[in-house]
């Protein structure tokens, strides 16, 4: 069962769906993508910008929000 605190965290995170973000991979590459969902209170689902759609599950503290132009 999800606690009220976790429900509030998920609701807050869901407000970021559709936002552009960057994050750094373990090998130092910087990837850019768009948040497509919330996996749980610790992870976003991010669809990276590339030729083939590829969802990544990224810890929320690793996400850097970018300004959409």
C-alpha positions as CSV (number, residue, x, y, z in Angstrom):
1,X,0.0,0.0,0.0
2,X,1.3,3.5,-0.9
3,X,1.5,6.0,1.9
4,X,0.1,9.5,1.6
5,X,3.7,10.9,1.4
6,X,4.5,8.6,-1.5
7,X,1.3,9.6,-3.3
8,X,2.1,13.3,-2.9
9,X,5.7,12.6,-4.3
10,X,4.3,10.8,-7.3
11,X,1.7,13.5,-8.0
12,X,4.5,16.1,-7.9
13,X,6.8,14.1,-10.1
14,X,3.9,13.5,-12.6
15,X,3.8,17.3,-13.2
16,X,7.2,17.0,-14.9
17,X,5.9,14.6,-17.6
18,X,6.6,16.1,-21.0
19,X,9.6,18.2,-19.8
20,X,13.0,18.1,-21.5
21,X,15.9,16.9,-19.4
22,X,19.5,15.9,-19.6
23,X,21.3,13.3,-17.5
24,X,24.8,11.9,-17.4
25,X,25.5,8.2,-18.0
26,X,28.0,6.1,-16.0
27,X,30.5,6.5,-18.8
28,X,30.2,10.3,-18.8
29,X,28.0,10.9,-21.8
30,X,25.3,13.5,-21.5
31,X,22.0,12.4,-23.0
32,X,18.9,14.5,-23.6
33,X,15.3,13.4,-23.7
34,X,11.8,13.9,-22.5
35,X,10.1,12.6,-19.4
36,X,7.4,10.2,-20.5
37,X,6.3,8.8,-17.1
38,X,7.1,8.1,-13.5
39,X,8.2,4.6,-12.6
40,X,8.1,5.1,-8.8
41,X,9.0,7.7,-6.2
42,X,12.6,7.4,-7.2
43,X,12.7,7.1,-11.0
44,X,11.4,8.9,-14.1
45,X,11.0,7.2,-17.5
46,X,12.9,9.3,-20.0
47,X,12.7,8.8,-23.8
48,X,16.1,9.8,-25.1
49,X,16.5,11.8,-28.4
50,X,17.9,9.3,-30.9
51,X,17.0,7.5,-34.1
52,X,15.3,4.7,-32.3
53,X,13.0,5.4,-29.3
54,X,14.7,4.1,-26.2
55,X,13.2,4.6,-22.7
56,X,15.6,5.0,-19.8
57,X,14.8,4.7,-16.1
58,X,16.6,7.6,-14.4
59,X,16.9,8.4,-10.7
60,X,15.2,11.7,-10.0
61,X,18.3,13.3,-8.5
62,X,20.2,12.6,-11.7
63,X,17.7,14.6,-13.8
64,X,18.6,18.1,-15.0
65,X,15.7,20.1,-16.4
66,X,16.4,22.1,-19.5
67,X,14.6,25.1,-21.0
68,X,12.4,24.2,-24.0
69,X,12.9,26.8,-26.8
